Amino acid sequence: METESPNNPQEGLAPSSGERAAVEDNRLLIEAVQKRNIQLVQNLLERGADVNFQEVDGGWTPLHNAVQLGSEDMVELLLQHGADPCRRKKNGATPFLVAGIVGNVKLLDLFLSKGSEVNECDLNGFTAFMEAAVYGKVDALKFLHENGAEVNLGRKTKEDQKKLRKGGATALMDAAEHGHVDALKVLLDEMGAAVNARDNMGRNALIYALMSSREENVEAIARLLLDHGADVNVRGERGKTPLILAVEKKHLGLVQMLLEQEHIDVNDTDSEGNTALLVAVQGRQEKIARLLCNKGAHVDCGNLVIIARRNYDISLVEFLLRNGAREDFHPPAEDWNPQNSRWGEALKHLHRIYRPMIGKLKIFIDEEYKIADTSEGGIYLGFYEGQEAAVKRFCEGSILAQKEVSCLQNSRENCNLVTFYGTESQGDCLYVCLALCERTLEEHLAMNCRGAAENAEDEFSRSALLSIFKAVAELHLVGYAHQDLHPQNILIDSKNAVRLADFDKSVKYAGHLQEIERDLEALGRLVLYVVKKGDIPFETLKVQSNEEVIRLYPDEEIQDLIRHLFSPGKNLQTPLCEMLGHPFFWSWESRYRTLQGLGNESDIKVRKATSEILKKLNQGPHEPSRSFDQWTSKIDQRVMRKMNKFYEKSRNFYQDSVGDLLKFIRNLGAHINEKTNKDMKLKIGDPAQYFQKTFPDLMIYVYTKLQDTEYTKHFPQTHDLPKL
């Protein structure tokens, strides 16, 4: 930032008389244009007034002012003297946009010839076409349409406004909001305007018409929009439907018109659970309330009788009672608490407000209750038979819905899938109701697992992948392949249990096992994604080759598991059942007990060189190096000396063989908790952790060598394998 200098003789001096005259001429030029004094404008321009001078407040130029007045001669004069035809005001409006507001076709044509773009817009996203619709300028609308204006263009806004769901309105919405029937007819009948286009809040032109305070044309506009197929169940701000807005307007004719529509939902509510009937009773609109009840409005939507009695609407009280309303209506308890923590506040709100039931389902299709987007109708919070639910919304007859429901119905015994409650239908929608979970696997890893200790036992990865493997294994056994195994389709419930979800791409295979192979390959990538705690994006893993995926993780045990998934052998239908017995799924304590059991084999204890088990465990000359090579030098030496003391008489000390290491593990386990070995206990700590960290590849080595032998009797019992 520059600072003032007391030594500069020019600083602080008042403008010269010439400068003051120029500024005054610029101001006079604007005034002369506004007063349509073309001769004075000519004189001022010839005297040197700035033709592109802009006012401080709004940035208006002489040209903007001339266009606003529709003074074509003045516009021509200014352009001849160098006026910029594309200069913008502070709000971004060009002279072309102002011409759209005033509806001057000649000026619109002129500015197009001077370089204006037919769909150019100001900073609020208004085009000339939209401005013409706002002000009902039909001739301008027709001209702009003929010259390429986009009829269904939605208003573009700044990014911060877009985040607030501002913008997106079309010219049709503008004409409807401002009550221009003729403009609306032209837009619908001649230009093919989309009657159900939505703005960024989801509102259509019908909502705009009913939100407007203009009353004179609202009925004609609503009729026109409805005749062209406007959606009568669309929502405005605070979830208000056209019917609720019409009741709020206390407009009997509008209410009658809307109730005549074939697909009207008379019991729909706004975001506070108010129905049209409740609004009518609150507003003392007895005629409208009677109309609504005759159309099937439910009377269990609030304290209708109490409200009507409080308003002294005695005839309405009697009418409501005759139609089944109760004096002792009790709303849901305010102190109800949800089980789900993530969606708790939204569930409380949904529980409290009135919603008409869809069979056993209470749901509100509103952004407040949306869990996720899908390719069809989204996933919303709901209550199914009073249970908190995630509800997938499909079009009735959807192939995706058929796949989802078929797979879920045939897999009800699969406890590792998200629980399936049931389905409900209404109109053209099918609702698939599932147990509500807290978050996706992707979200869980991002929240909880980043920066996990490298050498700690990864219990989450083991338990999560075990659940996923079981879920997919049982799917395969009942004849289904998932086909969309992905971190976002694996959910974590409120008890941190892992559940497989999203079966709308599942297939029932009949002898063609490519689908099974695709599931197994996706599982291989999921293994790496989970053990890496999501650090490698799943989308990145999807485009890697199988060998590249295997090489991304140096751990031999995990490589072995992934390799088996990528090359499962001939029996594709049941490989996951077998893989559930892989050491990856064993806890460190189970591994330790397994190694102890093997070390207790008599042939190992006496080092019988000809025994089958020692032959299998011996390392070949060409095998890669292992963490347990020269293992006696890697054990704490004080512990090693103490354990060798047991063999001082026989001089049969521990040797660097796998068999002796197993014997050592067995013997140490037998002696470490003795009082005389407290010092050894201090050095070793938990033996299960000590041996896993010291020899991380020992278990997979032993497993690989002995998996097809009788010694598998020492391996842990497989985790609740599905029955074949």
ABEGO torsion letter per residue (X at the ends): XBBBBAABAABGBBBBAAAAAAAAAAAAAAAAAAAGBAAAAAAAAAAGBBAABBBAAAGBBAAAAAAAAGBAAAAAAAAAAGBBAABBBAAGBBAAAAAAAAGBAAAAAAAAAAGBBAABBBAAGBBAAAAAAAAGBAAAAAAAAAAGBBAABBBBBBAAAAAAGBEGBBAAAAAAAAGBAAAAAAAAAAAGBBAABBBAAGBBAAAAAAABABAAAAAAAAAAAAAAGBBAABBBBGGBBAAAAAAAAGBAAAAAAAAABAABBAABBBAAGBBAAAAAAAAGBAAAAAAAAAAGBBAAAEBAAAAAAAAGBAAAAAAAAAAGBBAABBBBBAABBBABAAAAAAAAAAAABBBBBBEABBBBBBAAABABBBABAEBBBBBBGGBBBBBBBBBBGBAAAAAAAAAAAAAAABAABBBBAEBBBBEABBBBBBBBBABBAAAAAAAAABGBBAABBBAAAAAAAAAAAAAAAAAAAAGBBAGABBAAABBBBAAGBBBBBGAAABBBBBGBAAAAAAAAAAAAAAAAAAAAGGABBAAAAAABBAAAAAAABABAAAAAAAAAAABAEABAAAAAAAAAABAAABBAAAAAAAAAAAAABAAAAAGBAABAAAAAABBBAABBBBAABGAAAABBAAAAAAAAAAAAAAGBBBBBBAAAAAAAAAAAAAAAABAAAAAAAAAAEBAAAAAAAABAAAAAAAAAAAAABAAAAABBBBBGBBBX
